[in-house]
Amino acid sequence: MIADTEARLRFRGEAARQPRRPPANAKVANMRKLLLFVVASTSAIAARADDWQPLFNGRDLTGWRANLDPAAFTVQDGILRVQASSQTRAHLFYVGDKREGFESFKNFELEATVRAEPNSNGGIFVHTDESVRDAKQHLARGYEVQLNSSKSEKRKTGSLYAIVDLEQSPVDETRWFTVRVVVKDKRITVALDGREVVDYTEPADVVRPKERAGRLFSKDGGAIALQAHDSGSTWYFKDIRVKRLP
């Protein structure tokens, strides 16, 4: 009887020293937590690697503000339509949620899908602000990526206006094409439908002609703006997005 009791005690002691195995449902829960952690980490890494910000929602002009002629900028069937109501230039600035001023971009990649009616002039400004340089309300600061199929203007689509000018357009403006603008410090590149047409680096201490003295990069960055050039020119924009760069 004593031997049986000692044997039972030894068995209980050995059993107590054995590691307890978690129940099957606990294993499943732990595996789920691990899987969720991996998925979340992967998603965060992917978001940082491809952190695009849409600028146009396809419904209205939320996040945008015109400096003049607000009727020049409308949304029709998910497309941003740009046509000035006079011969005076107007510009649509991306302002985000700011009630005053505009959203500033220094180093960035900008993409838009665009097309135009025949014989149309327009443009995309970067590193700009709302200051103007003449009675026609041309913007005074920053660089303009030219959008132009008009016969009267010799600087064609893809030009970095009055800096690197293209005599012939690389695209058919009546069909949708993509514009990609990359600004990094003092360098700007322009690509149309994936083909690079401009690669320009602003020289140190560059001096511009008086009428274009502000055609420079700003040390703090500047606005993105779309130009309504004249009443005879109509441009359409969609899929406008930006990605900030270091």
Buried (B, 14 or more C-beta within 10 A) or exposed (E): EEEEEEEEEEEEEEEEEEEEEEEEEEEEEEEEEEEEEEEEEEEEEEEEEEEEBEBBBEEEBEBBBBBBBBEBBEBEEEBBBBBBBBEBBBBBBBBBEEEEEBBBBBBBBBBBBBBBBEBBBBBBBBBBBBEBBEEEBBBBBBBBBBBBBBEEBEBBBBBBBBBBBBEEBBBEBEEBBBBBBBBBEEEBBBBBBEEEBBEBEBEEEEEEEEEBEBBBBBEEBBBBBBBBBBBBBBBBBBBBBBBEBE
